[in-house]
Amino acid sequence: MSTALPQAPSTPQTTPDRRRWAVLAVVLLAAVLDLLDATITNVAAPTIATDLNGGDALVQWLGAGYALAMGVLLVVGGRLGDKFGRRRLFLVGLTGFTLTSVACGLALDPASLIGFRLLQGAFGALVIPQGFGILGAAFPPHELGKAFGVFAPCLGLSAISGPVLAGFLIDGFGWRSMFLINIALGGLAIALATRLLPRDSGDRTVTVDGPGSGLLATTMLGLLYGLIDGSSHGWTPVPILSLTAGALLFALFCLRQRSAASPLIEPSLLKNRGFTSGLVLGLVFYAAVAGLLLVLSLFLQDGLHRTPTQASLGLAPIAAGIILASIAAHRLMARLGRTLILVGLLLTLAGTLSLLVLIQATTPTAWILIAPVLVAGLGLGTCFGTVYEVTLGGVGPKESGSASGSLSAVAQLANSIGAAAITTVYFHTPGGSTNAAVHSLAVVAVAALACCALVWLLPRNARPRHH
């Protein structure tokens, strides 16, 4: 799921009232497409790996590859939209996203499917930041809060319906259909975007830090490849060298951000304790979220032998909890500030530990797991938007664009790291699927506990909202 944040409008709002809500519908449809394709492989991965003989590595790369490409290119995609025009980049990204979805559905082997997933995430990174920029230009400041308030419940509903739809499609028509359905959904979005989105010329003076972007991309690729290859094929010199290269490239990326004329991350932000704490907390939290969702899906199918449809229905309570908690958190944010994040983390920890105990102590059924899964969902929903709002509370107006883009990119990168790391634990824990799930959930619990310790380093309150 994309976590890009809305930016303050930089141009006058001249879009008529009725048309601006149609623009919102187009942007929301694109965001839903991103969320669907980011989450469908949580349910589909075991089936795809079996059909293509991809093994555990394919399960790990299906989600990690998409999130990796999205995270690395998200900030770059926003800058390209500023330079060449948001409408143009939105349509290019959406068209590429649709075509690569079709390519995923037609892939014949694991390597080509992983490659197409990387391309799909890259095109998605062109779409999402343009959508929020387009809304910022279409809506007056006093209506932006109302427009963005629509996102949480709609994306929450997509989080429920997407995996369920994927389960039905897999059981009824095979896993390829869940990618090929984007011919209709993507085609509709492209047609509406062409007709409704306002034209803009962009600003050709905007610069993009190509070397910094390249260093970040190769850093993450080196770290993920080393982690996944080492856990799948043994810790030979190749994965060890890959991890070492990733670490060295990250050091070079940090040096580049200090000297670049237009850095991806403003150097002043890294001196801001509240922001850096939020960045680290977001990295650990979203990695834990990705791991939790994937492990639950794997255990339901591998351990409890549920079909993809049954597994997706078993995950529905977590999405329901996210919707309910997101709505409540929006109302409580101004009053509770960073304390609300702690509440969400404790709920996430309680749900995770309850799942761990139930799985270890009994032979659970999907019905028994509903309550702890719902509690975990309430915790996640409480934290999702709140982490960003509070972290940005201590950031100045001139830094807000770089700060929100950095947070969004970190969340996507965390998704790829979490999926790779937690599934490494799951697939390499001896003793069967029950023991694997218990150890994986323990890692998630430790991550949630670590986040609790970071809460008190964040700003006390969120940045004031526009009304």
C-alpha positions as CSV (number, residue, x, y, z in Angstrom):
1,M,0.0,0.0,0.0
2,S,1.2,3.4,-0.9
3,T,1.8,5.8,2.0
4,A,2.7,8.9,0.1
5,L,1.5,12.0,1.9
6,P,-0.4,15.0,0.5
7,Q,1.4,18.1,-0.2
8,A,0.3,21.6,0.2
9,P,-1.0,23.1,-3.1
10,S,1.5,25.1,-5.0
11,T,-0.8,26.6,-7.6
12,P,-4.2,28.4,-7.4
13,Q,-7.2,26.2,-7.2
14,T,-9.4,26.9,-10.3
15,T,-11.0,23.5,-10.8
16,P,-14.8,23.7,-10.6
17,D,-16.4,22.0,-7.6
18,R,-18.0,19.0,-9.4
19,R,-15.0,18.3,-11.5
20,R,-12.5,18.4,-8.6
21,W,-14.4,15.5,-6.9
22,A,-14.2,13.6,-10.2
23,V,-10.5,14.2,-10.2
24,L,-10.4,12.8,-6.6
25,A,-12.2,9.7,-7.9
26,V,-9.5,9.1,-10.6
27,V,-6.6,9.6,-8.1
28,L,-8.4,7.3,-5.6
29,L,-8.8,4.6,-8.3
30,A,-5.1,4.7,-9.0
31,A,-4.3,4.4,-5.3
32,V,-6.6,1.4,-5.0
33,L,-4.9,-0.3,-8.0
34,D,-1.5,0.2,-6.2
35,L,-2.9,-1.2,-3.0
36,L,-4.5,-4.2,-4.7
37,D,-1.3,-5.2,-6.5
38,A,0.8,-4.6,-3.4
39,T,-1.3,-7.0,-1.3
40,I,-2.6,-9.7,-3.6
41,T,0.6,-11.6,-3.5
42,N,0.2,-12.1,0.2
43,V,-2.5,-14.5,-0.6
44,A,-1.3,-15.7,-4.0
45,A,2.4,-16.3,-3.3
46,P,2.2,-20.0,-2.2
47,T,0.0,-20.9,-5.3
48,I,2.3,-19.0,-7.7
49,A,5.5,-20.5,-6.2
50,T,4.0,-24.0,-6.6
51,D,2.8,-23.4,-10.2
52,L,6.1,-21.9,-11.4
53,N,8.4,-24.1,-9.2
54,G,9.8,-21.0,-7.7
55,G,10.3,-22.2,-4.2
56,D,10.6,-20.0,-1.1
57,A,12.7,-17.3,-2.9
58,L,9.8,-16.5,-5.2
59,V,7.4,-16.1,-2.3
60,Q,9.9,-13.6,-0.8
61,W,10.6,-11.7,-4.0
62,L,6.9,-11.3,-5.1
63,G,6.1,-8.8,-2.4
64,A,9.6,-7.5,-1.7
65,G,10.4,-6.7,-5.4
66,Y,7.3,-4.6,-5.9
67,A,7.8,-2.6,-2.6
68,L,11.5,-2.2,-3.4
69,A,11.0,-0.6,-6.7
70,M,8.2,1.6,-5.3
71,G,10.2,2.8,-2.4
72,V,13.4,3.5,-4.3
73,L,11.6,5.5,-7.0
74,L,8.8,7.2,-5.1
75,V,10.7,10.4,-4.3
76,V,12.2,10.5,-7.8
77,G,8.7,10.0,-9.3
78,G,7.5,13.1,-7.4
79,R,10.4,15.2,-8.7
80,L,9.8,14.0,-12.2
81,G,6.2,15.1,-12.0
82,D,7.3,18.5,-10.8
83,K,9.7,18.7,-13.7
84,F,7.7,17.3,-16.6
85,G,4.1,17.8,-15.4
86,R,2.0,15.7,-13.0
87,R,-0.7,14.7,-15.5
88,R,1.9,13.5,-18.0
89,L,3.7,11.4,-15.5
90,F,0.4,10.1,-14.0
91,L,-0.6,8.8,-17.4
92,V,2.8,7.3,-18.3
93,G,2.9,5.6,-14.9
94,L,-0.6,4.3,-15.1
95,T,-0.1,3.0,-18.7
96,G,3.1,1.3,-17.7
97,F,1.5,-0.2,-14.6
98,T,-1.3,-1.7,-16.6
99,L,1.0,-3.2,-19.2
100,T,3.4,-4.7,-16.7
101,S,0.4,-6.1,-14.8
102,V,-0.5,-8.0,-18.0
103,A,3.1,-9.1,-18.4
104,C,3.0,-10.5,-14.8
105,G,-0.2,-12.4,-15.7
106,L,1.6,-13.9,-18.7
107,A,4.9,-14.7,-17.1
108,L,6.2,-18.2,-17.7
109,D,9.0,-18.5,-15.1
110,P,10.0,-17.0,-11.7
111,A,12.7,-14.7,-13.1
112,S,10.4,-13.0,-15.6
113,L,7.7,-12.6,-13.0
114,I,10.0,-11.0,-10.5
115,G,11.3,-8.7,-13.2
116,F,7.8,-7.6,-14.2
117,R,6.9,-7.1,-10.6
118,L,9.9,-4.8,-10.2
119,L,8.8,-2.8,-13.3
120,Q,5.2,-2.7,-12.0
121,G,6.4,-1.2,-8.7
122,A,8.6,1.3,-10.7
123,F,5.6,2.5,-12.7
124,G,3.5,2.7,-9.6
125,A,6.1,5.0,-8.1
126,L,5.4,7.4,-11.0
127,V,1.6,7.4,-10.4
128,I,1.2,7.8,-6.6
129,P,3.1,11.1,-5.9
130,Q,1.4,12.8,-9.0
131,G,-2.0,11.9,-7.7
132,F,-1.5,13.8,-4.4
133,G,0.1,16.7,-6.2
134,I,-2.9,16.9,-8.6
135,L,-5.3,17.0,-5.7
136,G,-3.3,19.7,-4.0
137,A,-3.7,21.8,-7.1
138,A,-7.4,21.0,-7.6
139,F,-8.8,21.6,-4.1
140,P,-8.7,24.8,-2.1
141,P,-6.8,24.5,1.3
142,H,-9.9,24.4,3.4
143,E,-11.3,21.4,1.5
144,L,-8.0,19.3,1.3
145,G,-8.7,17.7,4.7
146,K,-12.1,16.6,3.5
147,A,-10.7,15.2,0.3
148,F,-7.9,13.3,1.9
149,G,-10.3,12.1,4.6
150,V,-11.9,9.9,1.9
151,F,-8.7,7.9,1.4
152,A,-8.5,6.0,4.7
153,P,-11.9,4.3,4.5
154,C,-11.8,3.7,0.8
155,L,-8.3,2.1,0.9
156,G,-9.3,0.2,4.0
157,L,-12.2,-1.3,2.1
158,S,-9.8,-2.1,-0.7
159,A,-7.5,-3.8,1.8
160,I,-10.5,-6.1,2.7
161,S,-11.9,-6.7,-0.8
162,G,-8.5,-7.0,-2.6
163,P,-7.2,-10.1,-1.0
164,V,-10.8,-11.6,-0.9
165,L,-11.1,-10.9,-4.6
166,A,-7.7,-12.4,-5.2
167,G,-8.7,-15.5,-3.3
168,F,-11.8,-16.0,-5.4
169,L,-10.0,-15.3,-8.7
170,I,-7.2,-17.8,-7.8
171,D,-9.7,-20.6,-6.8
172,G,-11.9,-19.9,-9.8
173,F,-9.7,-18.9,-12.7
174,G,-6.1,-19.3,-11.5
175,W,-3.5,-16.8,-10.2
176,R,-2.9,-15.2,-13.5
177,S,-6.4,-13.7,-13.6
178,M,-5.6,-11.5,-10.6
179,F,-3.0,-9.6,-12.7
180,L,-5.0,-9.7,-16.0
181,I,-8.0,-8.1,-14.3
182,N,-6.0,-4.9,-14.4
183,I,-6.6,-4.7,-18.2
184,A,-10.2,-3.6,-17.3
185,L,-9.3,-1.6,-14.1
186,G,-6.2,0.1,-15.5
187,G,-7.9,0.8,-18.8
188,L,-10.8,2.5,-17.0
189,A,-8.4,4.6,-14.9
190,I,-6.4,5.6,-18.0
191,A,-9.6,6.7,-19.9
192,L,-10.9,8.7,-16.9
193,A,-7.5,10.3,-16.3
194,T,-7.1,11.4,-19.9
195,R,-10.5,13.0,-19.8
196,L,-10.6,14.6,-16.3
197,L,-7.1,15.4,-15.1
198,P,-6.1,19.1,-15.4
199,R,-3.2,19.9,-17.7
200,D,0.1,21.3,-16.3
201,S,3.4,22.0,-18.0
202,G,5.7,21.3,-15.1
203,D,8.9,23.2,-14.2
204,R,11.9,22.3,-16.3
205,T,14.3,23.9,-13.8
206,V,13.6,21.2,-11.2
207,T,16.6,18.9,-10.8
208,V,16.6,15.2,-9.9
209,D,19.6,13.7,-8.0
210,G,20.4,10.8,-10.4
211,P,23.5,9.6,-8.6
212,G,21.7,9.7,-5.3
213,S,18.8,7.7,-6.7
214,G,21.2,5.2,-8.3
215,L,23.0,4.7,-5.0
216,L,19.8,4.2,-3.1
217,A,18.5,1.7,-5.6
218,T,21.7,-0.4,-5.7
219,T,21.9,-0.2,-1.9
220,M,18.5,-1.8,-1.4
221,L,19.0,-4.3,-4.2
222,G,22.2,-5.4,-2.7
223,L,20.8,-5.8,0.8
224,L,17.6,-7.6,-0.3
225,Y,19.4,-9.9,-2.8
226,G,21.9,-10.9,-0.1
227,L,19.2,-11.5,2.5
228,I,17.0,-13.6,0.2
229,D,19.7,-15.5,-1.7
230,G,21.5,-16.3,1.5
231,S,18.4,-17.6,3.3
232,S,17.3,-19.6,0.2
233,H,20.6,-21.1,-1.1
234,G,23.0,-20.9,1.9
235,W,25.4,-18.2,3.0
236,T,28.0,-18.6,0.3
237,P,30.4,-15.7,-0.6
238,V,27.8,-14.3,-3.1
239,P,25.1,-13.2,-0.6
240,I,27.7,-12.1,1.9
241,L,29.4,-9.9,-0.7
242,S,26.0,-8.6,-1.8
243,L,25.2,-7.5,1.8
244,T,28.6,-5.9,2.2
245,A,28.2,-4.0,-1.1
246,G,24.8,-2.8,0.0
247,A,26.2,-1.5,3.3
248,L,29.0,0.4,1.5
249,L,26.7,1.8,-1.1
250,F,24.4,3.1,1.7
251,A,27.4,4.9,3.2
252,L,28.1,6.5,-0.2
253,F,24.4,7.5,-0.4
254,C,24.6,9.3,2.9
255,L,27.7,11.2,1.8
256,R,26.0,12.1,-1.4
257,Q,23.0,13.6,0.4
258,R,25.4,15.9,2.3
259,S,27.0,17.3,-0.9
260,A,24.2,17.1,-3.6
261,A,22.7,20.3,-4.9
262,S,19.2,18.8,-4.8
263,P,19.4,15.9,-2.4
264,L,16.6,13.3,-2.0
265,I,16.6,14.0,1.7
266,E,17.4,17.5,3.0
267,P,20.5,17.3,5.2
268,S,18.9,19.5,7.9
269,L,16.2,16.8,8.4
270,L,18.8,14.3,9.5
271,K,19.8,16.7,12.3
272,N,16.2,16.8,13.5
273,R,15.9,14.2,16.4
274,G,12.1,14.0,16.1
275,F,12.2,13.4,12.4
276,T,15.0,10.9,12.4
277,S,13.3,9.0,15.3
278,G,10.1,8.9,13.3
279,L,12.0,7.7,10.2
280,V,13.5,4.8,12.2
281,L,10.2,4.0,13.9
282,G,8.5,4.0,10.6
283,L,11.1,1.7,9.1
284,V,10.8,-0.9,11.9
285,F,7.0,-0.6,12.2
286,Y,6.2,-1.0,8.5
287,A,8.7,-3.8,8.2
288,A,6.8,-5.6,11.0
289,V,3.5,-4.9,9.4
290,A,4.6,-6.5,6.1
291,G,6.0,-9.5,7.9
292,L,2.9,-10.0,10.0
293,L,0.5,-9.9,7.0
294,L,2.6,-12.3,5.0
295,V,3.2,-14.7,7.8
296,L,-0.5,-14.9,8.6
297,S,-1.3,-15.7,5.0
298,L,1.4,-18.3,4.8
299,F,0.3,-20.0,8.1
300,L,-3.3,-20.1,7.1
301,Q,-2.5,-21.8,3.8
302,D,0.6,-23.8,4.8
303,G,-0.3,-24.6,8.4
304,L,-4.1,-24.8,8.4
305,H,-4.4,-25.9,4.8
306,R,-6.9,-23.2,3.8
307,T,-7.6,-22.3,0.2
308,P,-6.6,-18.9,-1.1
309,T,-10.2,-17.7,-0.7
310,Q,-10.4,-19.0,2.9
311,A,-7.1,-17.4,3.7
312,S,-8.1,-14.1,2.4
313,L,-11.3,-14.2,4.4
314,G,-9.2,-15.1,7.5
315,L,-7.3,-11.8,6.9
316,A,-10.4,-9.7,6.5
317,P,-10.7,-8.8,10.3
318,I,-7.3,-7.1,10.2
319,A,-8.4,-4.9,7.4
320,A,-11.7,-4.2,9.2
321,G,-9.7,-3.2,12.3
322,I,-7.6,-0.8,10.2
323,I,-10.7,1.0,8.9
324,L,-12.3,1.4,12.3
325,A,-9.1,2.5,14.0
326,S,-8.1,4.9,11.1
327,I,-11.4,6.8,11.5
328,A,-11.1,7.0,15.2
329,A,-7.4,8.0,15.1
330,H,-8.2,10.9,12.7
331,R,-10.6,12.3,15.4
332,L,-8.2,11.7,18.3
333,M,-5.0,12.9,16.8
334,A,-5.2,16.5,17.8
335,R,-5.9,15.6,21.4
336,L,-3.5,12.7,22.0
337,G,-0.6,13.3,19.7
338,R,2.3,10.8,20.0
339,T,0.4,9.0,22.8
340,L,-1.9,7.7,20.2
341,I,1.0,6.0,18.4
342,L,1.9,4.2,21.7
343,V,-1.7,3.0,22.0
344,G,-1.6,1.6,18.5
345,L,1.7,-0.1,19.1
346,L,0.4,-1.7,22.3
347,L,-2.7,-3.0,20.5
348,T,-0.5,-4.4,17.7
349,L,1.8,-6.1,20.3
350,A,-1.3,-7.5,22.2
351,G,-2.8,-8.9,19.0
352,T,0.6,-10.4,17.8
353,L,1.3,-12.0,21.2
354,S,-2.2,-13.4,21.4
355,L,-1.8,-15.0,18.0
356,L,1.6,-16.4,19.1
357,V,0.1,-18.0,22.2
358,L,-3.0,-19.4,20.4
359,I,-0.9,-21.0,17.7
360,Q,1.7,-22.5,20.1
361,A,-0.8,-23.7,22.7
362,T,-3.6,-25.2,20.5
363,T,-4.4,-26.4,17.0
364,P,-6.1,-23.2,16.0
365,T,-9.0,-22.7,13.6
366,A,-9.5,-19.6,11.5
367,W,-12.5,-18.7,13.8
368,I,-10.3,-18.7,16.9
369,L,-7.9,-16.3,15.3
370,I,-10.5,-13.7,14.4
371,A,-10.3,-11.8,17.7
372,P,-6.5,-11.4,17.9
373,V,-6.3,-10.6,14.2
374,L,-8.9,-7.8,14.7
375,V,-7.0,-6.4,17.7
376,A,-3.8,-6.3,15.6
377,G,-5.7,-4.6,12.8
378,L,-7.0,-1.9,15.3
379,G,-3.4,-1.3,16.3
380,L,-2.1,-1.0,12.8
381,G,-5.0,1.4,11.8
382,T,-4.2,3.6,14.8
383,C,-0.6,3.9,13.8
384,F,-0.7,4.1,10.0
385,G,-1.4,7.8,9.5
386,T,-0.5,8.9,13.0
387,V,3.2,8.1,12.7
388,Y,3.5,10.4,9.7
389,E,1.4,13.3,11.2
390,V,3.4,13.3,14.5
391,T,6.8,12.9,12.8
392,L,6.0,15.9,10.6
393,G,5.0,17.9,13.6
394,G,8.6,19.1,14.2
395,V,9.4,19.8,10.5
396,G,9.5,23.3,9.1
397,P,7.4,24.3,6.0
398,K,10.4,24.4,3.7
399,E,11.4,20.9,4.7
400,S,7.9,19.3,4.6
401,G,8.1,18.1,0.9
402,S,11.4,16.3,1.4
403,A,10.3,15.0,4.8
404,S,6.9,13.5,3.6
405,G,8.5,12.0,0.5
406,S,11.3,10.5,2.6
407,L,8.7,9.0,5.1
408,S,6.7,7.5,2.2
409,A,9.7,6.0,0.6
410,V,10.9,4.5,3.9
411,A,7.5,2.9,4.4
412,Q,7.7,1.2,1.0
413,L,11.3,0.1,1.5
414,A,10.3,-1.2,4.9
415,N,7.6,-3.3,3.2
416,S,10.3,-5.0,1.1
417,I,12.7,-5.5,4.0
418,G,10.0,-6.8,6.3
419,A,8.7,-9.3,3.7
420,A,12.2,-10.6,3.1
421,A,13.3,-10.7,6.7
422,I,10.2,-12.3,8.3
423,T,9.8,-14.9,5.6
424,T,13.5,-15.8,6.0
425,V,12.7,-16.6,9.6
426,Y,9.5,-18.5,8.6
427,F,11.1,-20.7,6.0
428,H,14.2,-21.5,8.0
429,T,12.7,-22.3,11.3
430,P,12.7,-26.1,11.9
431,G,9.7,-27.9,13.4
432,G,7.0,-27.3,10.8
433,S,4.6,-24.4,10.0
434,T,3.4,-24.0,13.6
435,N,6.9,-23.4,15.0
436,A,7.8,-21.2,12.0
437,A,4.8,-19.0,12.7
438,V,5.6,-18.7,16.4
439,H,9.1,-17.6,15.8
440,S,8.1,-15.2,13.0
441,L,5.4,-13.6,15.3
442,A,8.0,-13.3,18.1
443,V,10.2,-11.2,15.7
444,V,7.2,-9.0,14.9
445,A,6.5,-8.6,18.6
446,V,10.1,-7.6,19.3
447,A,9.9,-5.0,16.5
448,A,6.6,-3.5,17.9
449,L,8.2,-3.4,21.4
450,A,11.3,-1.6,20.0
451,C,9.0,1.0,18.4
452,C,7.4,1.7,21.7
453,A,10.8,2.8,23.0
454,L,11.1,5.3,20.2
455,V,7.7,7.0,20.6
456,W,9.0,9.4,23.3
457,L,11.6,10.8,21.0
458,L,8.9,12.0,18.5
459,P,7.4,15.5,18.5
460,R,4.5,15.7,21.0
461,N,1.9,16.7,18.5
462,A,1.1,16.5,14.8
463,R,1.4,19.4,12.4
464,P,-1.9,21.4,12.4
465,R,-4.3,20.3,9.7
466,H,-5.8,22.6,7.1
467,H,-9.6,23.0,7.4
